[in-house]
Each structure stands twice: as structure tokens, then as C-alpha cells.
Amino acid sequence: MYLCSNIRNKMRHFHMCFLSCVALTTILYIFHERPNWDHAASAQSDTETNEMRHKKNTFHIVAVACGQRAQETLVMIKSALLYNYYQEYIKFIIFTEAPLTDIISEKLTDWRDTLSQQFDFELLSLKFPNQSAKEWKNLFKPCAAQRLFLPSLLKDVDSLLYVDTDILFLSPITDIWKYFAKFNETQIAALAPEHENENIGWYNRFARHPFYGRLGVNSGVMLMNLTRMRQFNWEQHVFPIYKEFKLRITWGDQDIINILFYYHPDKLYIIPCEYNYRPDHCMYMSICNSSRSGIKLIHGNRGYFHSDKQPLFKTIYSAIESYQLSSNVYNDFLLPLRAALNTQSVNESSCGKVSGDILLVANSLFSSSY
């Protein structure tokens, strides 16, 4: 009996030792492999984030910045991010040159660290046709003609919104992007009219070349379906137009675009004036009815964002320039903008009468959030 009991005790002891060894080995294995698991989990998380980005539509916004346009470009981009209420994923593509490249890159990198899930950016060097690069670069405003060659420069992009640097978003990107879905099967681009009134129209009174429609179109805001433009051989139409009319055009690439769509009117979709609202719409009389939907994109062409001629434009630019991304939109942007638009200098100006249209979208988006 004693022998059997002793054997059982030894077996029990051996069994306990065996289990302890297994437990210790398991613990050591876990601690050893844990960093790899963490790395794998992190990699999986990054992969899932990238997959989420690709699952969401990417909204491409393209601009061209030369000369003294770095700050103006950054304020334009900030306005798009400020009004990105639905947190769509935006890809900014900026064609530029030194020293603007470093200035823009530094600021956008800071913003991307703060809003990493909402946007990315790419800075590309200017590129014009080799045989006449200098001539194209200096056509009208420096570098503005770059937009004429986007179909061949951005071959991996299907559709984009091109904006001049003196454009500010006063609505989410989705508001204007919806017009792509309204294109018929022949339309390749969308633009707003140059004027709404024949009495003050430029093209119908002064142009020495053909132009689209009754009053022409303004090219500061342009929806471009690059896939269709490539199929149309867009650039092969641009070259002969420039060759024939280059001594008769005043507004550079905008005139070329007008001439092209004069010959191919079925290729163009017209968007409302509130998507390219300019001083001409209000400085003489109010000729763009934006009271129902509000002003969606505002265009401070001819330097109006930096001039006191119509204080409304400078006031909006300053409010967006001063706003710090990720701070309280209601307290730090909307309330100061309301107050600035209510000053005497704005109220007594011709364009001050549309202050309510400027605020319409902002009031709807930002007041309800706080």
C-alpha cells in the first residue's frame, strides 16, 4: 500500500511540474510574440484605414499656383476643409514651382497631421508642351494655361474640380460635385456663365473671337471629366484654336475654352452663377439670384479679396484666413464672420446686400452643430 501511495504522490508531483512548465512556456511565448502581434494589429488597422479611404469617393480638387499665390492657395484649401462638413476624402493636386512648393507643403503637412482622415495632397511641377513652354506659361496670368493640359498630365484621374487660387468654398464639395451626375452622355465639363446681363457682359460687347452661348463662360471654377476629355482628344482641339486666335484673345486660357465650346456646345454643362460668384454679380446691380440656395463658391477675381473696393470679398477672405482648423467653427468662424459682415463698410457697399446669401450655407451647417 505504501509503495502504491508513494508512486501516486510522485506521479502527482510530476504532473504538477509538467503543468507548471507548460504554463511558463506559454507565458514566455506570449511575451515574446506580443510585439509582433501589436505590429500586425497596427498594420491591419492602417490597411483598414486605407481601404476605407478607397471605398469612399475621392474628390480631386486641382489648382495652379505661381508668383505670389502661395497664401491665396492655402486659404482656398482651408475653405474647402472648413466646409467639408460631411468629412469627404479630398485629394488636392497643386501644380506649382519653387519657392512656393516648400511653403505650401509645410502648411499642408501640418494640416494633414490634424485632419489625416479627410484629405491628402500632391504637389506637381509645372509642365507645358515642350515646343512652346514659355509661351503657354505666360499666357494671360502666369501658369493659368496649365489647366488646358490636365487630361494628359493626370491620366489616372477620372474627374476633378479645377479652381483658380482666388476661389473660396462656402459650401461642401458635394454641392458642386453633384453636377457630374447631371451630365448627359456627350458633356465633358461644366462652367458658370461669364455674365447674367447683356448690358454689362464683356464677351458680347468686346470679344474679337467666337465664344460660348450668349454671354460666354468663366473658367475660374470648372468641373472636368478627364476620361471623356481624353476620349474627345481635348488637347488636339486646343492647339489649332490657339494658333488661329492667339492675336485676338484677351483672357488667355478662358478665351480658348470659350472658343472650343463655341464649336462644341454639346460638350458643356452650365452650372448656376452661385457656384462662381464674382464682384460683377453685385457691384453694379444684383444679377445672380442666390437668395434661395446661398452663394456656394465665391471668386475674388481681379484682386477683390485683397481690395477695399467691395469690402464683402475681403471680409470673407480674412475670416477664413484667420480661422484655425479644428477649432470651434461656430465660435471661431461663424460668429466673427457674422459680425464682420454687419459692419458699416460692408453694409453700405453694393455687394454688402448679399451678406445673407454668403451666410446661408454656414448658418445651416454650423449653427445646428452647437
C-alpha contacts under 8 A as a table, 3 or more apart, distances in Angstrom:
res1	aa1	res2	aa2	distance
1	M	4	C	5.16
1	M	5	S	6.15
2	Y	5	S	5.09
2	Y	6	N	6.07
3	L	6	N	5.12
3	L	7	I	6.21
4	C	7	I	5.12
4	C	8	R	6.24
5	S	8	R	5.10
5	S	9	N	6.24
6	N	9	N	5.13
6	N	10	K	6.24
7	I	10	K	5.14
7	I	11	M	6.14
8	R	11	M	5.04
8	R	12	R	6.07
9	N	12	R	5.04
9	N	13	H	6.09
10	K	13	H	5.00
10	K	14	F	6.05
11	M	14	F	4.99
11	M	15	H	6.02
12	R	15	H	5.03
12	R	16	M	6.21
13	H	16	M	5.16
13	H	17	C	6.22
14	F	17	C	5.09
14	F	18	F	6.10
15	H	18	F	5.06
15	H	19	L	6.27
16	M	19	L	5.19
16	M	20	S	6.16
17	C	20	S	5.09
17	C	21	C	6.21
18	F	21	C	5.17
18	F	22	V	6.29
19	L	22	V	5.06
19	L	23	A	6.13
20	S	23	A	5.09
20	S	24	L	6.08
21	C	24	L	5.11
21	C	25	T	6.04
22	V	25	T	5.13
22	V	26	T	6.14
23	A	26	T	5.10
23	A	27	I	6.23
24	L	27	I	5.13
24	L	28	L	6.19
25	T	28	L	5.16
25	T	29	Y	6.12
26	T	29	Y	5.07
26	T	30	I	6.22
27	I	30	I	5.16
27	I	31	F	6.34
28	L	31	F	5.29
28	L	32	H	6.07
29	Y	32	H	5.05
29	Y	33	E	6.04
30	I	33	E	5.29
30	I	34	R	5.75
31	F	34	R	5.28
31	F	35	P	7.91
32	H	35	P	7.23
33	E	36	N	5.43
33	E	37	W	6.42
34	R	37	W	5.05
34	R	38	D	6.16
35	P	38	D	5.00
35	P	39	H	6.09
36	N	39	H	4.99
36	N	40	A	6.05
37	W	40	A	4.96
37	W	41	A	6.02
38	D	41	A	5.04
38	D	42	S	6.04
39	H	42	S	5.01
39	H	43	A	6.02
40	A	43	A	5.01
40	A	44	Q	6.01
41	A	44	Q	4.99
41	A	45	S	6.08
42	S	45	S	4.97
42	S	46	D	6.21
43	A	46	D	5.07
43	A	47	T	6.09
44	Q	47	T	4.97
44	Q	48	E	6.07
45	S	48	E	5.07
45	S	49	T	6.15
46	D	49	T	5.02
46	D	50	N	6.22
47	T	50	N	5.15
47	T	51	E	6.06
48	E	51	E	4.94
48	E	52	M	6.07
49	T	52	M	5.07
49	T	53	R	6.31
50	N	53	R	5.01
50	N	54	H	6.30
51	E	54	H	5.10
51	E	55	K	6.07
52	M	55	K	5.02
52	M	56	K	6.30
53	R	56	K	5.28
53	R	57	N	7.68
53	R	58	T	7.69
53	R	89	Y	6.84
53	R	117	Q	7.71
54	H	57	N	6.84
54	H	58	T	7.28
56	K	88	E	7.52
56	K	89	Y	6.94
57	N	88	E	7.47
57	N	89	Y	6.78
58	T	88	E	7.48
58	T	89	Y	5.29
58	T	90	I	5.64
58	T	91	K	6.54
59	F	88	E	7.49
59	F	89	Y	6.29
59	F	90	I	4.68
59	F	91	K	5.98
59	F	160	L	6.86
59	F	161	L	7.95
59	F	173	I	7.71
60	H	90	I	5.94
60	H	91	K	4.82
60	H	92	F	5.91
60	H	93	I	7.15
60	H	159	S	7.16
60	H	160	L	4.80
60	H	161	L	6.23
61	I	90	I	7.17
61	I	91	K	6.25
61	I	92	F	4.91
61	I	93	I	6.23
61	I	160	L	5.80
61	I	161	L	4.86
61	I	162	Y	5.87
61	I	163	V	7.35
62	V	92	F	5.86
62	V	93	I	4.77
62	V	94	I	5.76
62	V	95	F	7.86
62	V	160	L	6.94
62	V	161	L	6.16
62	V	162	Y	4.74
62	V	163	V	6.39
63	A	73	T	7.82
63	A	92	F	7.96
63	A	93	I	6.63
63	A	94	I	5.08
63	A	95	F	6.46
63	A	162	Y	5.90
63	A	163	V	5.50
63	A	164	D	5.91
63	A	165	T	6.34
64	V	94	I	5.63
64	V	95	F	4.72
64	V	96	T	6.00
64	V	143	C	6.77
64	V	144	A	6.59
64	V	146	Q	7.09
64	V	147	R	7.61
64	V	164	D	7.00
64	V	165	T	7.03
65	A	69	R	5.52
65	A	70	A	6.52
65	A	73	T	6.77
65	A	94	I	6.97
65	A	95	F	6.23
65	A	96	T	4.97
65	A	97	E	7.60
65	A	100	L	7.73
65	A	143	C	7.38
65	A	165	T	6.83
66	C	69	R	5.70
66	C	70	A	7.47
66	C	96	T	5.86
66	C	97	E	6.55
66	C	100	L	7.34
66	C	142	P	6.41
66	C	143	C	6.41
67	G	70	A	7.83
67	G	100	L	7.99
67	G	142	P	7.36
68	Q	71	Q	7.67
69	R	72	E	5.21
69	R	73	T	5.97
69	R	100	L	7.98
69	R	165	T	7.06
70	A	73	T	5.17
70	A	74	L	6.34
70	A	100	L	5.78
70	A	103	I	7.02
70	A	104	I	6.35
71	Q	74	L	5.06
71	Q	75	V	6.24
72	E	75	V	5.19
72	E	76	M	6.23
72	E	165	T	5.94
72	E	166	D	6.38
73	T	76	M	5.10
73	T	77	I	6.30
73	T	165	T	4.96
73	T	166	D	7.39
74	L	77	I	5.07
74	L	78	K	6.06
74	L	104	I	6.87
74	L	107	K	7.91
74	L	108	L	7.94
75	V	78	K	4.91
75	V	79	S	6.15
75	V	168	L	7.56
75	V	317	Y	7.61
75	V	320	I	6.73
75	V	321	E	5.59
76	M	79	S	5.21
76	M	80	A	6.57
76	M	165	T	6.31
76	M	166	D	7.02
76	M	167	I	5.97
76	M	168	L	5.09
76	M	169	F	7.04
77	I	80	A	5.19
77	I	81	L	6.40
77	I	92	F	7.90
78	K	81	L	5.08
78	K	82	L	5.89
78	K	320	I	7.25
78	K	321	E	7.74
78	K	325	L	7.58
79	S	82	L	4.93
79	S	83	Y	6.17
79	S	168	L	5.80
79	S	169	F	5.20
79	S	170	L	7.13
79	S	320	I	6.36
80	A	83	Y	5.40
80	A	84	N	6.03
80	A	168	L	7.35
80	A	169	F	5.31
80	A	170	L	7.83
80	A	171	S	7.87
80	A	172	P	7.04
80	A	173	I	6.96
81	L	84	N	4.92
82	L	85	Y	7.34
82	L	325	L	6.98
83	Y	169	F	6.93
83	Y	170	L	6.51
83	Y	171	S	5.54
83	Y	172	P	5.01
83	Y	173	I	7.71
83	Y	362	A	8.00
84	N	87	Q	5.30
84	N	88	E	6.54
84	N	171	S	7.72
84	N	172	P	5.01
84	N	173	I	6.63
85	Y	88	E	7.93
85	Y	172	P	6.28
85	Y	365	L	7.23
86	Y	172	P	7.50
87	Q	118	Q	5.88
88	E	118	Q	6.20
89	Y	117	Q	7.10
89	Y	118	Q	4.73
89	Y	119	F	5.29
89	Y	120	D	7.99
90	I	118	Q	6.30
90	I	119	F	4.59
90	I	120	D	6.51
91	K	119	F	5.59
91	K	120	D	4.93
91	K	121	F	5.37
91	K	122	E	7.66
92	F	119	F	7.53
92	F	120	D	6.36
92	F	121	F	4.54
92	F	122	E	6.30
93	I	121	F	5.76
93	I	122	E	4.89
93	I	123	L	5.94
93	I	124	L	7.27
94	I	121	F	7.71
94	I	122	E	6.34
94	I	123	L	4.91
94	I	124	L	6.11
95	F	123	L	5.90
95	F	124	L	4.72
95	F	125	S	5.54
95	F	126	L	5.58
96	T	100	L	6.66
96	T	101	T	6.24
96	T	123	L	6.84
96	T	124	L	6.26
96	T	125	S	5.50
96	T	126	L	5.84
97	E	100	L	5.76
97	E	101	T	5.71
97	E	125	S	5.94
97	E	126	L	6.68
98	A	101	T	5.27
98	A	102	D	7.15
99	P	102	D	6.04
99	P	103	I	6.94
100	L	103	I	5.16
100	L	104	I	6.06
101	T	104	I	5.43
101	T	105	S	5.93
101	T	123	L	6.98
102	D	105	S	5.08
102	D	106	E	6.02
103	I	106	E	5.52
103	I	107	K	6.64
104	I	107	K	5.50
104	I	108	L	6.12
105	S	108	L	5.23
105	S	109	T	5.95
105	S	123	L	7.55
106	E	109	T	5.31
106	E	110	D	6.52
107	K	110	D	5.22
107	K	111	W	6.38
108	L	111	W	4.99
108	L	112	R	5.95
108	L	121	F	7.52
109	T	112	R	5.04
109	T	113	D	6.31
110	D	113	D	5.31
110	D	114	T	6.73
111	W	114	T	5.14
111	W	115	L	6.08
111	W	116	S	7.89
111	W	325	L	7.57
112	R	115	L	4.90
112	R	116	S	4.82
112	R	118	Q	7.95
112	R	119	F	6.66
112	R	120	D	6.70
113	D	116	S	5.34
114	T	326	S	7.58
115	L	118	Q	5.51
115	L	119	F	6.85
116	S	119	F	6.26
116	S	120	D	7.51
126	L	143	C	7.68
126	L	146	Q	7.22
127	K	133	A	7.65
127	K	146	Q	7.22
128	F	132	S	7.49
128	F	133	A	4.86
128	F	134	K	7.99
128	F	136	W	6.64
128	F	137	K	7.03
128	F	146	Q	6.80
128	F	149	F	7.52
129	P	132	S	5.86
129	P	133	A	5.26
129	P	136	W	7.80
130	N	133	A	5.26
132	S	135	E	5.38
132	S	136	W	6.33
133	A	136	W	5.31
133	A	137	K	6.06
134	K	137	K	5.09
134	K	138	N	6.30
135	E	138	N	5.48
135	E	139	L	6.26
136	W	139	L	5.20
136	W	143	C	7.51
136	W	145	A	6.24
136	W	146	Q	7.83
137	K	142	P	5.77
137	K	143	C	4.64
137	K	144	A	7.24
137	K	145	A	6.48
137	K	146	Q	7.28
138	N	141	K	6.39
138	N	142	P	4.86
138	N	143	C	6.28
139	L	142	P	6.58
139	L	143	C	7.32
139	L	144	A	7.24
139	L	145	A	6.47
139	L	252	G	5.49
139	L	253	D	7.21
140	F	144	A	7.19
140	F	145	A	7.97
140	F	250	T	7.42
140	F	251	W	5.88
140	F	252	G	4.65
140	F	253	D	7.30
141	K	144	A	5.56
141	K	252	G	7.69
142	P	145	A	7.90
143	C	146	Q	5.62
144	A	147	R	6.53
144	A	253	D	6.99
145	A	148	L	5.57
145	A	149	F	7.73
145	A	252	G	7.34
145	A	253	D	5.27
146	Q	149	F	5.73
146	Q	150	L	7.02
147	R	150	L	5.37
147	R	162	Y	7.65
148	L	151	P	7.81
148	L	235	E	7.16
148	L	238	V	7.62
148	L	253	D	7.18
149	F	152	S	5.90
149	F	153	L	6.31
149	F	235	E	6.61
150	L	153	L	4.87
150	L	154	L	5.70
150	L	226	L	7.63
151	P	154	L	5.71
151	P	155	K	6.27
151	P	226	L	5.16
151	P	227	T	7.50
151	P	229	M	6.50
151	P	230	R	5.90
151	P	234	W	7.61
151	P	235	E	7.94
152	S	155	K	5.65
152	S	230	R	7.37
154	L	157	V	5.55
155	K	158	D	7.76
155	K	226	L	7.90
157	V	160	L	7.41
157	V	226	L	6.86
157	V	227	T	7.71
158	D	225	N	6.11
158	D	226	L	5.30
158	D	227	T	5.23
159	S	223	L	7.58
159	S	224	M	5.67
159	S	225	N	4.35
159	S	226	L	5.39
159	S	227	T	7.12
160	L	223	L	6.05
160	L	224	M	5.43
160	L	225	N	6.62
160	L	226	L	7.47
161	L	177	W	7.79
161	L	221	V	7.27
161	L	222	M	5.82
161	L	223	L	4.62
161	L	224	M	6.21
162	Y	220	G	7.66
162	Y	221	V	5.86
162	Y	222	M	5.08
162	Y	223	L	6.26
162	Y	224	M	7.24
163	V	166	D	7.99
163	V	167	I	6.41
163	V	220	G	5.53
163	V	221	V	4.68
163	V	222	M	6.47
164	D	167	I	5.77
164	D	220	G	5.10
164	D	221	V	6.73
166	D	299	H	5.88
166	D	300	G	5.42
166	D	301	N	6.22
166	D	303	G	7.99
166	D	305	F	7.55
167	I	220	G	7.59
167	I	221	V	7.90
167	I	297	L	6.73
167	I	298	I	5.71
167	I	299	H	4.58
167	I	300	G	6.37
168	L	297	L	5.66
168	L	298	I	5.33
168	L	299	H	6.57
168	L	317	Y	7.60
169	F	172	P	7.33
169	F	173	I	7.88
169	F	296	K	6.43
169	F	297	L	4.67
169	F	298	I	6.64
170	L	295	I	6.75
170	L	296	K	4.86
170	L	297	L	5.32
170	L	298	I	7.13
170	L	358	I	7.32
170	L	361	V	6.95
170	L	362	A	7.20
171	S	175	D	6.67
171	S	295	I	7.97
171	S	296	K	5.03
171	S	297	L	6.91
171	S	361	V	6.16
171	S	362	A	7.43
172	P	175	D	5.68
172	P	176	I	7.89
173	I	176	I	5.97
173	I	177	W	6.19
174	T	177	W	4.84
174	T	178	K	6.04
175	D	178	K	5.89
175	D	296	K	7.83
176	I	179	Y	5.95
176	I	275	Y	7.19
177	W	180	F	5.90
177	W	223	L	7.77
178	K	181	A	5.69
178	K	182	K	7.22
179	Y	182	K	4.96
179	Y	183	F	6.79
179	Y	190	A	7.94
179	Y	271	I	7.63
180	F	183	F	5.52
180	F	223	L	7.51
180	F	225	N	7.91
183	F	186	T	7.60
183	F	187	Q	5.61
183	F	188	I	7.64
183	F	269	Y	6.62
184	N	187	Q	5.66
186	T	266	D	6.46
186	T	267	K	5.55
187	Q	190	A	7.99
187	Q	266	D	6.32
187	Q	267	K	3.98
187	Q	268	L	5.20
187	Q	269	Y	6.26
188	I	224	M	6.34
188	I	225	N	5.30
188	I	226	L	7.53
188	I	228	R	5.59
188	I	229	M	5.88
188	I	267	K	5.39
188	I	268	L	6.20
188	I	269	Y	7.78
189	A	222	M	6.85
189	A	223	L	5.32
189	A	224	M	4.58
189	A	225	N	5.98
189	A	267	K	6.83
189	A	268	L	5.32
189	A	269	Y	6.16
190	A	222	M	5.71
190	A	223	L	4.97
190	A	224	M	6.79
190	A	268	L	5.62
190	A	269	Y	4.48
190	A	270	I	5.47
190	A	271	I	6.33
191	L	217	V	6.35
191	L	218	N	6.59
191	L	219	S	6.43
191	L	221	V	6.46
191	L	222	M	5.24
191	L	223	L	6.86
191	L	268	L	7.45
191	L	269	Y	6.61
191	L	270	I	5.26
191	L	271	I	5.72
192	A	217	V	5.77
192	A	218	N	5.94
192	A	219	S	7.64
192	A	221	V	7.47
192	A	270	I	5.54
192	A	271	I	4.93
192	A	272	P	5.85
192	A	273	C	5.59
192	A	275	Y	7.09
192	A	276	N	6.35
193	P	196	E	6.86
193	P	215	L	6.87
193	P	216	G	6.00
193	P	217	V	4.16
193	P	218	N	5.78
193	P	270	I	7.11
193	P	271	I	7.75
193	P	272	P	7.66
193	P	273	C	6.61
194	E	201	G	7.54
194	E	215	L	6.28
194	E	216	G	5.36
194	E	217	V	4.25
194	E	218	N	4.49
195	H	198	E	7.40
195	H	200	I	7.57
195	H	201	G	5.46
195	H	202	W	7.67
195	H	215	L	5.92
195	H	216	G	7.27
195	H	217	V	7.53
195	H	280	D	7.81
195	H	281	H	7.72
196	E	201	G	7.45
196	E	215	L	7.42
196	E	281	H	7.87
196	E	287	I	6.16
196	E	288	C	6.96
197	N	200	I	5.92
197	N	201	G	6.02
197	N	287	I	6.96
198	E	201	G	4.91
198	E	204	N	7.06
198	E	215	L	6.97
201	G	204	N	5.91
201	G	205	R	6.46
201	G	215	L	6.26
202	W	205	R	5.37
202	W	206	F	5.71
202	W	207	A	7.03
202	W	215	L	7.47
203	Y	206	F	5.43
203	Y	207	A	4.70
203	Y	211	F	7.11
203	Y	215	L	5.83
203	Y	216	G	6.02
204	N	207	A	6.46
204	N	214	R	7.00
204	N	215	L	5.64
204	N	216	G	7.68
207	A	210	P	7.49
207	A	211	F	7.91
207	A	249	I	7.73
208	R	248	R	5.89
208	R	249	I	7.15
209	H	245	F	7.20
209	H	248	R	6.55
209	H	249	I	7.05
209	H	259	I	7.23
210	P	258	N	7.29
210	P	259	I	5.34
210	P	262	Y	6.36
211	F	215	L	7.66
211	F	216	G	5.40
211	F	217	V	7.99
211	F	255	D	7.33
211	F	258	N	4.63
211	F	259	I	4.90
211	F	260	L	7.97
211	F	261	F	7.30
211	F	262	Y	5.24
212	Y	215	L	7.01
212	Y	216	G	4.65
212	Y	217	V	6.53
212	Y	258	N	5.13
212	Y	259	I	6.58
212	Y	261	F	5.61
212	Y	262	Y	4.35
212	Y	265	P	7.03
213	G	216	G	5.67
213	G	262	Y	6.92
213	G	265	P	7.89
216	G	258	N	6.37
217	V	254	Q	7.97
217	V	258	N	6.45
218	N	221	V	7.42
218	N	254	Q	6.74
219	S	222	M	6.00
219	S	254	Q	5.49
219	S	257	I	7.65
220	G	276	N	7.24
220	G	299	H	7.48
221	V	275	Y	7.58
221	V	276	N	6.26
224	M	229	M	7.73
225	N	228	R	5.60
225	N	229	M	6.23
226	L	229	M	4.80
226	L	230	R	6.00
227	T	230	R	5.31
227	T	231	Q	6.41
228	R	231	Q	4.96
228	R	232	F	6.11
229	M	232	F	4.92
229	M	233	N	6.22
229	M	234	W	5.32
230	R	233	N	4.95
230	R	234	W	6.00
231	Q	234	W	7.72
233	N	236	Q	5.50
233	N	237	H	6.88
234	W	237	H	5.41
234	W	238	V	6.54
235	E	238	V	4.84
235	E	239	F	6.47
236	Q	239	F	5.81
236	Q	240	P	7.34
237	H	240	P	6.09
237	H	241	I	6.59
237	H	260	L	7.24
238	V	241	I	5.32
238	V	242	Y	6.26
238	V	256	I	7.02
238	V	260	L	7.27
239	F	242	Y	5.30
239	F	243	K	6.22
240	P	243	K	4.95
240	P	244	E	6.14
241	I	244	E	5.28
241	I	245	F	6.01
241	I	246	K	7.84
241	I	256	I	6.67
241	I	259	I	7.36
241	I	260	L	7.29
242	Y	245	F	5.31
242	Y	246	K	5.07
242	Y	256	I	6.62
243	K	246	K	5.84
244	E	247	L	7.97
245	F	248	R	5.26
245	F	249	I	6.30
246	K	249	I	5.64
249	I	252	G	6.16
249	I	255	D	6.06
249	I	256	I	7.77
250	T	255	D	7.03
251	W	254	Q	5.66
251	W	255	D	5.51
252	G	255	D	5.50
252	G	256	I	6.61
253	D	256	I	4.97
253	D	257	I	6.19
254	Q	257	I	5.09
254	Q	258	N	6.22
255	D	258	N	4.96
255	D	259	I	6.15
256	I	259	I	5.14
256	I	260	L	6.13
257	I	260	L	5.11
257	I	261	F	6.26
258	N	261	F	5.33
258	N	262	Y	6.06
259	I	262	Y	4.96
259	I	263	Y	6.61
260	L	263	Y	5.45
260	L	264	H	6.23
261	F	264	H	4.53
261	F	265	P	4.86
261	F	266	D	7.85
261	F	267	K	6.92
261	F	268	L	6.73
262	Y	265	P	5.56
264	H	267	K	5.73
264	H	268	L	7.74
265	P	268	L	5.76
271	I	275	Y	7.05
272	P	275	Y	6.02
272	P	276	N	7.83
273	C	276	N	5.42
273	C	277	Y	5.85
273	C	288	C	6.13
273	C	290	S	7.89
274	E	277	Y	5.12
274	E	288	C	7.00
274	E	289	N	7.77
274	E	290	S	5.84
274	E	294	G	7.02
274	E	295	I	4.75
274	E	296	K	5.55
274	E	297	L	6.54
274	E	298	I	7.63
275	Y	295	I	6.73
275	Y	296	K	5.08
275	Y	297	L	4.74
275	Y	298	I	7.04
276	N	296	K	7.60
276	N	297	L	5.42
276	N	298	I	5.59
276	N	299	H	5.86
277	Y	281	H	6.65
277	Y	288	C	7.86
277	Y	295	I	6.80
277	Y	296	K	7.84
277	Y	297	L	6.26
277	Y	298	I	4.63
277	Y	299	H	5.54
278	R	281	H	5.56
278	R	282	C	7.65
278	R	298	I	6.22
278	R	299	H	4.95
278	R	300	G	6.17
278	R	301	N	6.88
279	P	282	C	5.61
279	P	283	M	5.65
279	P	299	H	7.75
279	P	300	G	7.03
279	P	301	N	7.67
279	P	304	Y	7.58
279	P	310	Q	7.59
279	P	351	C	7.33
280	D	283	M	5.58
280	D	284	Y	7.10
281	H	284	Y	7.62
281	H	285	M	7.03
281	H	286	S	5.74
281	H	287	I	5.23
281	H	288	C	5.72
282	C	285	M	5.11
282	C	286	S	4.48
282	C	287	I	6.51
282	C	288	C	7.68
282	C	350	S	6.26
282	C	351	C	4.93
282	C	354	V	7.88
283	M	286	S	7.42
283	M	310	Q	7.43
283	M	350	S	5.27
283	M	351	C	5.60
284	Y	350	S	6.95
285	M	350	S	7.37
286	S	289	N	7.50
286	S	351	C	7.93
289	N	292	R	7.64
290	S	293	S	5.81
290	S	294	G	5.00
290	S	295	I	5.83
290	S	357	D	6.33
291	S	294	G	5.48
291	S	295	I	7.95
291	S	354	V	7.94
291	S	356	G	7.79
291	S	357	D	5.53
292	R	357	D	8.00
293	S	357	D	7.71
293	S	360	L	7.34
293	S	361	V	7.72
294	G	356	G	7.89
294	G	357	D	4.43
294	G	358	I	6.18
294	G	359	L	7.36
294	G	360	L	5.20
294	G	361	V	6.21
295	I	298	I	6.89
295	I	357	D	5.57
295	I	358	I	5.41
295	I	360	L	7.57
295	I	361	V	7.77
296	K	358	I	7.94
296	K	361	V	7.65
300	G	303	G	6.12
300	G	304	Y	4.81
300	G	305	F	5.13
300	G	313	F	6.47
301	N	304	Y	5.92
301	N	305	F	7.68
303	G	306	H	5.56
303	G	307	S	6.33
304	Y	307	S	4.89
304	Y	308	D	7.43
304	Y	309	K	7.13
304	Y	310	Q	7.05
304	Y	313	F	6.10
304	Y	314	K	6.63
305	F	313	F	5.11
305	F	314	K	4.30
305	F	315	T	7.85
305	F	316	I	7.95
305	F	317	Y	5.97
306	H	314	K	5.68
307	S	310	Q	7.16
307	S	311	P	7.22
307	S	314	K	6.41
308	D	311	P	4.96
308	D	314	K	6.90
310	Q	313	F	6.24
310	Q	314	K	7.52
310	Q	346	V	7.47
310	Q	349	S	6.34
310	Q	350	S	7.33
310	Q	351	C	6.35
310	Q	352	G	7.81
311	P	314	K	5.28
311	P	315	T	5.98
311	P	345	S	6.71
311	P	346	V	5.44
311	P	349	S	7.29
311	P	352	G	7.71
312	L	315	T	5.17
312	L	316	I	6.39
312	L	341	L	6.80
312	L	346	V	5.61
312	L	351	C	6.40
312	L	352	G	5.84
312	L	355	S	7.45
313	F	316	I	5.41
313	F	317	Y	6.36
314	K	317	Y	5.11
314	K	318	S	6.05
315	T	318	S	5.21
315	T	319	A	6.19
315	T	337	L	7.66
315	T	340	A	6.60
315	T	341	L	6.94
316	I	319	A	5.19
316	I	320	I	6.43
316	I	337	L	7.07
317	Y	320	I	5.41
317	Y	321	E	6.04
318	S	321	E	4.96
318	S	322	S	6.00
319	A	322	S	5.32
319	A	323	Y	6.30
319	A	333	F	6.61
319	A	336	P	7.25
319	A	337	L	5.99
320	I	323	Y	5.23
320	I	333	F	7.26
323	Y	327	S	7.77
323	Y	332	D	6.45
323	Y	333	F	5.99
324	Q	327	S	5.74
324	Q	332	D	7.92
326	S	329	V	7.69
327	S	332	D	6.86
328	N	331	N	5.58
328	N	332	D	5.53
328	N	333	F	7.52
329	V	332	D	5.35
329	V	333	F	5.09
329	V	334	L	6.32
329	V	366	F	6.76
330	Y	333	F	5.72
330	Y	334	L	4.86
330	Y	335	L	6.11
330	Y	366	F	5.84
330	Y	367	S	6.49
330	Y	370	Y	7.01
331	N	334	L	6.29
331	N	335	L	5.51
331	N	336	P	7.36
332	D	335	L	6.64
332	D	336	P	6.51
333	F	336	P	5.55
333	F	337	L	6.01
334	L	337	L	5.12
334	L	338	R	6.13
334	L	362	A	7.04
334	L	363	N	7.59
334	L	366	F	7.38
335	L	338	R	5.17
335	L	339	A	6.31
336	P	339	A	5.12
336	P	340	A	6.09
337	L	340	A	5.06
337	L	341	L	6.06
338	R	341	L	5.30
338	R	342	N	6.34
338	R	359	L	7.58
339	A	342	N	5.16
339	A	343	T	6.85
340	A	343	T	5.58
341	L	346	V	6.00
341	L	347	N	7.32
341	L	352	G	7.55
341	L	355	S	6.33
342	N	346	V	6.69
342	N	347	N	6.32
343	T	346	V	5.58
343	T	347	N	6.20
344	Q	347	N	5.05
344	Q	348	E	5.95
345	S	348	E	5.51
345	S	349	S	6.44
346	V	349	S	5.35
346	V	351	C	7.60
346	V	352	G	4.91
347	N	350	S	7.97
347	N	352	G	4.82
347	N	353	K	6.70
348	E	352	G	6.57
349	S	352	G	5.13
349	S	353	K	7.50
350	S	353	K	6.26
351	C	354	V	5.92
351	C	355	S	7.68
352	G	355	S	5.47
353	K	356	G	7.53
354	V	357	D	5.17
354	V	358	I	6.48
355	S	358	I	5.05
355	S	359	L	6.48
356	G	359	L	5.19
356	G	360	L	6.08
357	D	360	L	5.15
357	D	361	V	7.99
358	I	361	V	7.40
358	I	362	A	7.89
359	L	362	A	5.21
359	L	363	N	5.80
360	L	363	N	5.39
360	L	364	S	6.40
361	V	364	S	5.10
361	V	365	L	6.14
362	A	365	L	5.17
362	A	366	F	5.64
362	A	367	S	7.49
363	N	366	F	5.61
363	N	367	S	5.22
363	N	368	S	7.75
364	S	367	S	6.09
364	S	368	S	6.56
365	L	368	S	6.20
365	L	369	S	7.02
366	F	369	S	5.29
366	F	370	Y	7.11
367	S	370	Y	5.88
